[in-house]
Amino acid sequence: MDGSLEQATMRRVAWRLVPFLCVLYVIAFVDRINVGFAALTMSRDLGLTPAMFGFGAGLFFISYFLFEVPSNLILDRVGARRWIARVMITWGLISMGFAFISGPNQFYVLRFLLGIAEAGFFPGVILYLTYWFPKRWRGRVTAGFVVAIPIASAIAAPISGYLLALDGVLGFHSWQWMFILEAAPAVVLGFVCLVYLTDRPEQARWLTAEQRDWLVTEMRAEQGAPQHHSLREVGATLLSWPVLRLALVYFGLTTGLYGIELWLPQIVKSFGHSNIEVGFISAIPYLLAIATMGFWARHSDRTGERFGHVAIACAVGCGGLVMAGIFHDLVVATVIFLSLAIAGVMAARPPFWQLPTEFLTGTKAAAGIAAINSIGNLGGFVGPSLIGWAREASGSFTLGLMMSAATLALSAAFTLSLRRASQSATPVLATR
């Protein structure tokens, strides 16, 4: 009876929350990366050099880093429903604002403000899922949410390519139309969040009484009594070596991801394709990543193993970037190896996000997950900036791809060192 009740409850919760959260992240990610497509025409209009574009694109992650932990702590205090709604509405409005910039400095300012607006969304959702799903369900559920990244990229690529054909309509440049039309859904869905989301299982009127009671009991048994930690304890968690190592692993993942993500349209464009062709070709790597993520997350859940799944996926991503750098003159080979790299980076993310939730609880969970995400996301500044600098200095993308590959190799090494540490000692973070 318990087994059938669990299955029915988890199915209802999953179908209620995960598709909606996935849609939110699709919109968020489109607004985060569409600058890569806008650059195909925007850089010329605004006078952006490759180094200037790489720097501006990466500024998002500096402010994201600074405001991530405070944002997640606020979410834990005021509830996911109101805070996620706030995030959606503000980032949508700021993303629309890119349509009205006229120079590099305004580009820098809005990318910085966009990072402030979006800070807390991803780790907030990861934390939110821990309120609703027992640990044995979180790998596949996290994959169901994180799959929004390749879905967003696959959708954004052809759509952005077509939107770049709107040049001159009502006196706007094509890249201005792209920012306006792709940001509007964020504002609309922000208001939908206020009606649709439920903060905690206790408030879920869309579950039957039996399902709600089972879920509340299950989550309380797993999480124990509510944990309230002092600022000193939270600070110690943020500075602990396990958290810092997890952040370094994620730093390598984001360096590799955003280095490719924000430059892929220009890499493909360098082979002489039209903007619409660039959109469709750029979608190919993400279609592969969608299938890879699901398979790898299910395998990780089935085996109960996380560290090796993260390390192997990082190694695959590293190899893909190295080979793309070596065969950078061949368009088919470049797309194939970049597809392999993106598949590896994406596949590492679901099992990775099971590592901190294994030993973080209470306020430490809100702060620790946000710290890992924010520090790790500095790779989103480093990746695009490295490739932009290397492109300007060498005239090709090879050096930047090789440097991004090196960060993924370090991620694999740090993950394996964490596995050894977890087997030989009790982490500081385990203290409740």
C-alpha positions, 0 to 999 in steps of 0.5 A, spaced: 500 500 500 505 504 501 509 503 495 502 505 491 501 511 495 508 513 494 508 512 486 501 516 486 503 521 490 510 522 487 507 522 480 502 527 482 507 532 485 512 531 479 507 533 474 504 539 478 511 542 479 517 539 474 514 541 467 512 548 470 519 549 473 522 547 467 518 552 463 521 557 467 528 555 467 527 555 459 525 562 459 530 564 464 536 560 460 533 563 453 534 570 456 541 569 459 544 566 452 540 570 447 546 575 447 550 570 443 545 570 437 544 578 438 552 579 437 551 576 430 548 583 428 549 587 435 556 587 436 557 591 429 551 596 431 554 597 438 561 597 436 563 591 440 570 588 439 570 580 441 574 582 447 568 587 449 563 582 448 566 576 452 567 581 458 560 584 457 557 577 457 561 574 463 559 580 467 552 577 468 556 572 472 559 577 477 553 580 479 550 573 480 555 571 484 555 577 489 547 576 490 546 568 489 547 567 497 542 573 499 537 571 494 537 564 496 536 565 504 530 570 502 527 565 498 528 560 504 525 565 509 519 568 504 517 562 500 519 560 493 512 562 490 513 570 491 521 570 490 521 566 484 515 570 481 519 576 483 525 573 480 522 572 473 518 579 473 525 583 474 529 579 469 524 579 464 523 587 464 531 588 464 532 583 459 527 587 455 531 593 456 537 591 452 533 593 446 534 600 448 542 600 449 546 604 444 553 603 446 558 598 450 557 601 457 550 600 457 551 593 455 555 592 461 551 595 466 544 591 463 548 584 463 550 586 471 543 588 473 540 581 469 545 577 474 542 581 480 535 580 477 536 572 476 540 571 482 537 565 486 533 562 481 537 556 480 539 554 487 532 556 489 529 551 485 534 546 487 532 547 494 525 548 493 525 540 490 528 538 496 522 540 500 517 536 495 522 530 493 525 524 498 532 523 496 531 517 492 527 521 487 531 527 486 536 525 481 531 524 476 527 530 478 533 534 478 534 532 471 527 533 469 528 540 471 536 541 468 534 538 462 531 545 461 538 548 459 539 544 452 531 544 451 532 552 452 538 552 447 535 548 442 529 552 442 533 559 442 537 557 437 532 557 431 528 562 434 533 567 435 535 565 428 529 567 425 528 573 429 534 576 426 531 576 420 526 582 423 531 587 421 528 594 420 521 592 422 517 598 425 524 601 425 527 596 430 534 592 429 533 585 429 537 584 435 532 589 439 526 585 437 529 578 439 530 581 446 523 584 447 520 578 444 524 573 448 523 577 455 516 578 455 514 570 457 518 571 463 514 577 466 507 573 464 510 567 467 512 571 473 505 573 475 503 566 474 507 563 479 504 567 484 497 563 483 500 556 481 506 555 486 505 552 493 511 553 498 510 547 502 507 540 502 503 542 508 499 547 503 498 542 497 490 542 496 491 539 490 494 533 493 489 528 496 489 528 504 492 521 504 497 523 499 499 530 503 499 526 510 504 521 507 508 526 503 509 531 510 510 525 514 516 522 509 519 529 508 519 530 516 522 523 517 528 524 512 529 531 514 528 531 521 526 537 526 527 544 522 534 546 523 535 553 525 543 555 524 546 561 526 550 566 522 557 563 524 555 556 523 552 558 516 559 562 515 563 556 517 559 552 512 560 557 506 568 557 507 568 549 509 573 545 504 568 540 501 563 546 499 569 550 496 571 543 492 564 542 490 564 550 487 570 548 484 567 542 480 561 547 478 566 552 476 569 548 471 562 545 468 560 553 467 566 555 464 566 549 459 558 550 458 558 558 457 564 558 453 561 554 448 554 557 449 555 564 448 560 563 442 557 557 439 553 562 434 559 566 432 563 559 431 558 556 426 557 563 423 565 563 422 564 558 417 560 562 412 553 560 414 546 565 414 543 567 421 537 562 420 542 556 418 546 558 424 540 557 429 539 550 426 546 548 426 547 551 433 541 547 436 544 540 434 549 539 440 543 540 445 538 535 442 544 530 443 544 533 450 537 532 452 537 524 451 544 524 454 542 527 460 536 523 461 540 516 460 545 519 465 541 521 471 537 515 471 543 510 471 546 515 477 539 514 480 539 506 479 546 505 481 546 510 487 553 513 485 554 520 484 561 522 484 563 517 478 558 519 474 560 527 475 567 525 473 566 521 467 561 526 464 566 532 465 572 527 462 567 526 456 566 534 455 574 535 456 575 531 450 570 534 446 573 541 447 580 538 445 578 535 439 573 541 437 580 545 438 584 540 434 579 540 428 577 547 428 577 548 421 572 542 419 565 545 420 562 537 421 568 535 425 567 542 430 559 541 430 560 533 432 565 534 437 562 540 440 556 536 441 560 531 445 562 536 449 556 539 451 553 532 452 558 531 457 557 538 461 550 537 461 550 530 463 554 532 469 549 537 472 544 532 475 548 527 479 552 533 481 546 537 484 545 530 488 552 531 492 551 537 496 544 535 498 546 529 501 549 533 507 547 540 507 540 541 511 536 547 514 539 554 513 546 551 511 542 548 505 540 554 502 546 558 503 551 552 501 547 550 495 547 558 493 554 558 495 556 552 490 552 555 485 554 562 485 562 561 486 561 556 480 558 560 476 564 565 476 566 560 470 560 563 466 565 570 466 571 566 465 569 562 459 566 567 455 572 572 457 577 567 455 574 565 448 573 572 447 580 574 449 583 568 445 579 569 439 582 577 439 589 575 440 590 569 436 584 570 430 581 563 432 577 559 437 582 554 438 586 556 444 580 558 448 577 551 447 583 548 450 583 553 456 576 551 457 577 543 456 583 544 462 577 547 467 573 541 465 579 536 467 580 539 473 573 538 475 573 531 474 580 531 478 576 535 484 570 530 484 574 524 484 578 527 490 571 529 494 569 521 493 576 519 496 575 524 502 567 522 503 570 515 504 575 516 509 572 522 513 566 525 516 565 532 512 564 538 516 558 539 513 554 533 516 554 537 523 546 538 523 
